[in-house]
Amino acid sequence: MLAEYGYGAIMAVPAHDTRDYEFATKFNLPIIEVISGGDISKEAWTSDGTLVNSSLLDGLNVAEAKKKISGWLEERGAGRGTVNYKLRDWLFSRQRYWGEPFPLLRLEDGSIRVVPMTDLPILLPALDDYRPTPDGAPPLARALDWVNTVDPVTGQTAKRETNTMPQWAGSCWYFLRFCDPRNETEAWSTKAERYWMPVDLYVGGAEHAVLHLLYSRFWHKVLFDAGLVHTREPFLKLFNQGMILAYSFKDSLGKYHYPSEVERDGETWRLKASGEVVEAQIEKMSKSRYNVVNPDEVIREYGADAMRLYEMFMGPLDRDKPWTDEGVQGVFRFLRRVWSVYVGEDGNLGTRIVQGTGETGIIRELHKTIRAVTQDIEGLSFNTAIARMMEFVNSALKAETLDQSSAEQFVLVLAPFAPHIAEELWSRLGHTDSLAYEPWPDYDEALLVENTMEIPVQILGKLRGKIEVPTDSTREHILEAAKMDPKIASCLQGKTIVKEIYVPGKMVNLVIK
């Protein structure tokens, strides 16, 4: 029997449980197959299958059979379906110094009392030695002046609890304290909790669903039942971020090598010292595989902004992605291009940045960028937001000028992704205060409306050129513009057009002979 599974009855299914199968085999008990799919003469069949030897359940799969037998029992008043929760009793004490002290007093008469609210919070004493005592007591037992106290209610001598709470104690309600962090009279005020809660977005690994999320939700529901919070659930939305992986390199003997010990040779990797071909794999970062990326080294070579930006640019936030040096180098080059848009060779504001009204084309590109980045941030699509900023920088480098207002707005858009370079550029644009307190830029819907469109022009089904025409152009105007385009006109010279095809907004095709 398993103590944590079921209660009140003993059930044995030797044909479909490994432990029961071993027991039945040892004591020569009958083994009756009730789920087809395996060979029970050799071992228990523990996978899904179709029920047999089961009366009214024959022919059903396991899930269907569970549902039907539960309904059958409920119809006859013999039982009812229930959910078997697996939330276990929580070991909530630690024998270490750090952690929240338990607000309990052990009195000389053997009773235990809760520390009065007026004496909270209990602060940890200063200790020179954080190790357990020689007799195995927790480190706090060393602080005798702190341990030995007097119960303020009864006047009896008492001892404080020397165990401390685990780190879970704080992490189960930190979000509530964030609502009212400077409140010195209570954990949080009702007004602040009602204003801020629930949490809109929780970002964490998939393992949080059965660890932190499970316990913080349990804690929050207890607080709800006690009337201390107004929401049943603490978090509205959960987002599981992916993991950053890295290449590992293993030789024919199974030994791992540092990336610095190998070099690429076409599609293969070789050891620099011997030329031996090694196996390259994308794996979870691990010291044993020598594939851990040291952030200090990345920051030292490329800067913190490049590292931040690359982590967001690697791919969708919820996917696992491999780290590559080439990738961070590419993002570093992008930041250098951003710098060159704003800063001249002398280190001052470049001549491209001008006062007054800017070019219509670059302003339209900026507002497209603001809209795209705004929407991508809302959707946690940071990689596509960065790609859109890269497109804008390419356009800005092609433009002769960039007006001061547009230059400032792009810096504000860049700031959440690359805050350090953004602050530097903000300063060079003439500002003395941090941009951190600036409002997020708005985009003008009117500037997002395209006034022109690009139409591919084919001759006998082959692309020969493209024309740009106003979006409200008629069919006749577009066909005339196509025939007047220099490239198209040269192809038509000496030919006769026998048919003109225009697919609205898509293409022009001229059939000639």
Secondary structure by P-SEA (a helix, b strand, c coil): cccccccccccccccccaaaaaaaaaaccbbbbcccccccccccccbbbbbccccccccccaaaaaaaaaaaaaaaccbbbbbbccccccccccccccccccccccccccccccccccccccccccccccccccccccccccccccccccccccccbbbccccccccccccccaaaaaaccccccccccaaaaaacccccbbbbcccccccaaaaaaaaaaaaaaaccccccccccbbbbbbbbbbbbbbccccccccccccccccccccccccccbbbbbbccccccccccccaaaaaacccaaaaaaaaaacccccbbbbbbaaaaaaaaaaaaaaaaaccccccccccccccccccaaaaaaaaaaaaaaaaaaaacaaaaaaaaaaaaaaaaaacccccaaaaaaaaaaaccccaaaaaaaaaaacccccccccccbbbbcccccccbbbbbbbccccccbbbbbcccccaaaaaaaaaacaaaaaaaccccccbbbbccccbbbbbcc
